[in-house]
């Protein structure tokens, strides 16, 4: 599932690339100036489509419908381009029309801000299975921390749609028809809690925005259990802090997947961290620094029928070493977060609940803190742990499931990150 980085230019007539190709062209190793040509301002790791209660359209039953994804850019710019993904499609995806606009409220957009997207000069594009399309740049004043609406019209879709499962953000699907240029919300009759097709939004780099921080993790990075539509994930908290920096700063893109594991692929929680590292981290435009918080599900999902091998501290640490080597080889720095407490999580027959799983977590965290293998460490575990029981999350920061933080807990995590680590 790992995709080879292709140092090639976009073919203007097609605007089609394998995942990572266009991003590799602006990766840190190819920068000739102090800032990169393009930076990711928003991203969401693509996954294979599946029907769920929060995303009923995920199975790929689109026909003559428009999806309107609401996304939260971390930095601004005067131009924008959008990536659409068919990374996990089993058949070509034809996009009949697409646009980007400033979001007003819900599915309604600000009049006069809609920009029709083109791909190699054309308003429609067919994306082969396993590939993605990068739009031509359009002029649009994008402001940091102001929602955008990315609208994609699909005449018909055969097979699963590439999407991102747990958005913690309401997006919309229309009634039949092409509504990508409509400012009105009237046609967008169905609400979904996922992002469909869009997996990245980019703006030009500048002396003010010199690169990207990539948040690489699982549900705790994905913001699961945070307040919907509030953008209170810890990467959002970090983005707001960086936006307030006087002088050069960086964007933040969130490449967390709920349920994701470092070592093992899942049909419901995405390919493993090792298998998506190139696409979701190394090939991201302008990537400079990685914050990794991944491995807790390798421990907790054991014995839950997901075909996990036994998760030992040694196997997780070996996976970390692979990530470190590959990230450093790409010229990026990597910071690790310690795995947060979970022992009281009431999930039967799981590593979250037993002493063996807790021992693995503690051994992994000890290695993170003492090995010196990373370029920096953030002790998320201590920050959100109960002062009376370091094996449990602080009740003040608990979303209620004893694993995921609430909005206050995510705020604590985002505030804990020393900005000096990011700027090196």
Helices and strands as residue ranges (DSSP letters): E 16-18, H 21-24, G 28-30, E 38-43, G 56-59, E 63-72, E 77-85, E 93-95, E 97-105, E 108-109, E 115-116, E 125-127, E 131-134, E 138-142, E 147-156, E 163-164, E 171-176, E 190-192, E 195-196, E 198-204, E 209-217, H 219-222, H 234-243, E 249-256, H 273-277, I 278-282, E 287-293, H 296-300, H 313-329, E 333-337, H 355-370, E 376-378, H 380-384, G 395-397, H 407-416, H 419-423
